[in-house]
């Protein structure tokens, strides 16, 4: 299997048994087609996380209990982290370079490649 669901991000991520470059061209093409389908869902997933952040911020504005406010901000930070990772994954192209290790966004390397 080339992709595995990441429950934290809500999308499937590459999960290759061997490096992309070592796959035969037919497998590479199938992976690219599937990855493009997955990447197309990322903006909608980002919007879902952004709406969850907005909901939590509304709750913060009406909350007086500091412990609850702190918990909401921790949830907001987690959702923001997910959005950041999704934006990183949206730029990943297995045909151009190595796929980041599962669960670890390699933002700096990807950013350097895109400039």
C-alpha positions, 0 to 999 in steps of 0.5 A, a space after each residue: 500500500 502506498 498511502 496510509 490514513 493519518 487520523 490527526 490530519 484527516 488525509 492519507 499520507 505516503 507510506 512507501 515500502 521502498 523509495 519512490 525512485 526505486 518504484 517502476 514507472 507504472 507504480 510511480 504514475 499510479 502514486 502520482 494520480 492518487 496523490 493528486 486526488 489526496 492533495 485536492 482534498 487538503 484545502 477542504 480539510 484546512 477549512 474544517 480546521 480553521 472553522 474549528 479554531 473560529 468556534 474555539 475562539 468564540 468560546 474563549 470570548 465568552 468563557 471566564 474560567 482560565 482553565 477552560 480558556 487554556 484548554 481551548 488555546 491548547 486545542 487551537 495550537 494543535 489545530 494550527 499545527 495541523 494546518 501548517 502540516 497540511 500546507 507542507 504536505 500540499 507542496 510535496 511532490 513525490 516525483 520531485 524529491 523525497 517524501 517527508 517522513 510520516 508524522 514529521 513535516 519537513 517544512 524547511 527542506 520543502 521551502 528551500 526546494 520551492 524557492 
